[in-house]
Amino acid sequence: MATMSLNVSTVTPLADRVFIKVSQREEKTAGGIFLPDTAKEKPQVGEIAAVGPGKLDDKGARVPMEVKVGDKVLYSKYAGTDIKIGDEDYVLLAEKDILAVVA
């Protein structure tokens, strides 16, 4: 079996999928208590690292993506597939699971 090394530049999402770099988790609470890894919630904000070409409609035409590389987005909590590349966390998910673009 051949091995393959992943990095962000080698990942190209298909159809209407996006590849998101997850924002860092909070290390401590507002009261100053440090949280262990098991108590941290999964972040829901990230920056888009790569986008697919868009999905095909019923007539075979591409529907353009509403988001682009570099956008900060808010996405569904349990959506997508978690991927770790090096020390960074990423999520691969469908565009429909993105809830909002964060300014």
N, C-alpha and C positions, 0 to 999 in steps of 0.2 A: 504494500500500500504506500502510495506517495504521500509525503507530508507537504503541507502548504502553510506558509506564514502569512497571517493577515495583518494588514495595516489599513489605516483609514483610506489611503489613496487607492487601494486595490478593491475596495468594496463599492459596488455599483448596484443600488436597489433596482428591482424590476417593477414594471407597471406603476402603480400609484403608491409605492412604498417609500418611506424616508428613513434615513439613518441619523439618529440623534445622539449627540454627546450629552450625557446626563450631567446636570449641575451638581456641585459638591453638596453632600449631605450636611445638615447642621451637626456640629460636634457637641454643642451644649445648648441647654434650654435658656430661655430669657432670664431665668433666675440664677444662671451660672452653674447649673449641674451638668457635668459631662456625661454624655450618653454612650453606653457600650454599643457595639455594632448590632447586637440582637434587638436593641430597643429603638433603633432608628427607623423611621418610615421611609418607604421608597419615594425618592423625589419625583415630582411631576413636571419639572421645568428643565428644559435643555436647549441646546443650540443645534440647528440642523447642520450636519456635516456633509450629507449627500442626499440627492433626490433622484427618483426614477423619472422616466420620460413621461409618465402619465398613463392612465388606463385607456383602453379602447372602448368607444361607445358602440351601440348596436350596428352602426354603419361602417365600422372599422376605422374611424377617425380618432386621433389622439385627443384626449381631453387634457388641456394643460394643467399643470400643478398650480395650486394657489399659494404655495410656500416656496421659498428659495433657500439656497445655502446661506448660512449666516443668520437666519431668522431665529429669534428666541421664541420658543413655543411652550404652551401648557398642554399636556397630553393626559389621556385617561390613565388612572392609577394602575390598573392591571392589564394594560394593553401591551402588545408587542412581545418581542423576544429579547431578553437581556443578553448582551455580548460584552465580554471583557477583552480588551486589546491592550497589552502592556499593563499599565497602572490605571488606565482610563476605562470608565463604564459607558456603554452605548446601548441604545435600544433601537431595534429595527421594527417599524410598525407601519400600518396603512395610513394614508392621509386622513381617512375618515375618523381615526382615533385622536387626531389633533383637535383640541377644543378651542384654542385661541392663539393668536400671535401676541407676544408680550412686547410692549414698547420700551 
